[in-house]
Amino acid sequence: MTKVFSLKTPLARAKGLGSSKNGSGHWIAQRVSAIALACLGSWLVWVLLKIGGYPLVDTVSWFRSPLVLLAMSLTVLTGLYHGYLGLQIVIEDYVSHHGWRIGFLVFIKFLNVISGGLALLALLKLGLGSSI
């Protein structure tokens, strides 16, 4: 049975349900990462179109440039960060059970760290030309 009548004011009912003090920082981080990702993504599309006809040896040697490796690393890390921010909002908005919400947030953060580490390891391996 639900309560139809309550003596609590709307402010009293809202207390303890969280604060809106950190939402603007998250919003700004999401917008800044989207702008960075748009620039880096445009660069990546240009690169893929440019090297599409190259032989494998030339493509690998082109990716060994420090600036190219830096740009690729920034693209991957920015994409993972932006994706994490978006998934975090979806989970916080649509997962109502507190335990599940925390579990999902920890899981996607773990997945991002592992994915970022493996991507950077692959780029480092490509850049150094070694067999790590």
C-alpha positions as CSV (number, residue, x, y, z in Angstrom):
1,M,0.0,0.0,0.0
2,T,1.4,3.4,-0.9
3,K,1.1,6.5,1.1
4,V,-1.3,9.0,-0.4
5,F,-0.8,11.7,2.2
6,S,2.5,12.9,3.6
7,L,3.3,15.7,6.0
8,K,6.8,16.1,4.6
9,T,7.5,19.2,2.5
10,P,8.9,18.6,-1.1
11,L,12.3,19.8,0.2
12,A,12.3,17.2,3.0
13,R,11.3,14.4,0.6
14,A,14.2,15.4,-1.7
15,K,16.9,15.5,1.0
16,G,19.2,12.6,0.9
17,L,18.5,11.8,-2.8
18,G,21.7,13.4,-4.0
19,S,23.1,16.7,-4.9
20,S,23.3,18.5,-8.2
21,K,26.6,20.1,-7.5
22,N,28.8,17.8,-9.6
23,G,26.6,17.5,-12.7
24,S,28.0,20.5,-14.5
25,G,31.6,19.1,-14.3
26,H,30.4,15.9,-15.8
27,W,28.5,17.8,-18.5
28,I,31.6,19.9,-19.4
29,A,33.9,16.9,-19.5
30,Q,31.5,15.1,-21.8
31,R,31.3,18.1,-24.2
32,V,35.1,18.7,-24.2
33,S,35.8,15.0,-24.9
34,A,33.2,15.1,-27.7
35,I,34.9,18.1,-29.3
36,A,38.3,16.4,-29.0
37,L,36.9,13.2,-30.3
38,A,35.4,15.0,-33.3
39,C,38.8,16.5,-34.2
40,L,40.7,13.3,-33.6
41,G,38.1,11.2,-35.3
42,S,38.3,13.4,-38.4
43,W,42.0,13.0,-38.4
44,L,41.6,9.2,-38.1
45,V,39.2,9.0,-41.0
46,W,41.6,11.1,-43.1
47,V,44.5,8.8,-42.2
48,L,42.5,5.6,-43.0
49,L,41.5,7.1,-46.4
50,K,45.1,8.1,-47.1
51,I,46.8,4.8,-46.2
52,G,44.0,2.6,-47.7
53,G,46.1,1.8,-50.7
54,Y,49.5,1.5,-49.1
55,P,51.2,-1.9,-48.8
56,L,51.4,-3.3,-45.3
57,V,55.1,-2.4,-44.9
58,D,54.5,1.2,-45.7
59,T,51.5,1.4,-43.4
60,V,53.4,0.0,-40.5
61,S,56.4,2.3,-41.1
62,W,54.0,5.3,-41.2
63,F,52.5,4.3,-37.9
64,R,55.9,4.2,-36.3
65,S,56.1,8.0,-36.3
66,P,55.9,9.4,-32.7
67,L,53.3,12.0,-33.7
68,V,51.1,9.5,-35.3
69,L,51.4,7.2,-32.3
70,L,50.6,10.1,-30.0
71,A,47.5,11.0,-32.0
72,M,46.3,7.4,-32.2
73,S,46.8,7.0,-28.4
74,L,44.9,10.2,-27.8
75,T,42.1,9.1,-30.1
76,V,41.7,5.7,-28.3
77,L,41.9,7.2,-24.8
78,T,39.5,10.0,-25.6
79,G,37.0,7.6,-27.2
80,L,37.1,5.3,-24.2
81,Y,36.7,8.2,-21.7
82,H,33.8,9.7,-23.7
83,G,32.2,6.3,-23.9
84,Y,32.6,5.8,-20.1
85,L,31.0,9.2,-19.4
86,G,28.0,8.3,-21.6
87,L,27.5,4.9,-20.1
88,Q,27.9,6.3,-16.6
89,I,24.9,8.6,-17.2
90,V,22.8,5.8,-18.7
91,I,23.5,3.5,-15.8
92,E,22.9,6.3,-13.2
93,D,19.6,7.2,-14.9
94,Y,18.1,3.8,-15.6
95,V,19.5,1.3,-13.0
96,S,17.4,1.9,-9.9
97,H,18.9,-0.7,-7.6
98,H,21.9,0.8,-5.8
99,G,23.9,-2.4,-5.6
100,W,23.5,-3.1,-9.3
101,R,24.3,0.5,-10.2
102,I,27.6,0.4,-8.3
103,G,28.4,-3.0,-9.8
104,F,27.8,-1.8,-13.3
105,L,29.8,1.4,-12.8
106,V,32.8,-0.6,-11.4
107,F,32.5,-3.1,-14.3
108,I,32.6,-0.5,-17.0
109,K,35.5,1.4,-15.4
110,F,37.4,-2.0,-15.2
111,L,36.5,-2.7,-18.8
112,N,37.8,0.8,-19.9
113,V,41.1,0.4,-18.0
114,I,41.7,-3.0,-19.5
115,S,40.7,-1.9,-23.0
116,G,42.8,1.3,-22.8
117,G,45.8,-0.7,-21.5
118,L,45.5,-3.3,-24.3
119,A,45.1,-0.6,-26.9
120,L,48.1,1.3,-25.7
121,L,50.2,-1.9,-25.5
122,A,49.2,-2.7,-29.1
123,L,50.2,0.8,-30.3
124,L,53.4,0.6,-28.4
125,K,54.2,-2.7,-30.0
126,L,53.4,-1.3,-33.4
127,G,55.5,1.8,-32.7
128,L,58.6,0.0,-31.4
129,G,58.3,-2.8,-33.9
130,S,59.1,-5.3,-31.3
131,S,57.4,-8.5,-30.3
132,I,56.2,-7.8,-26.8
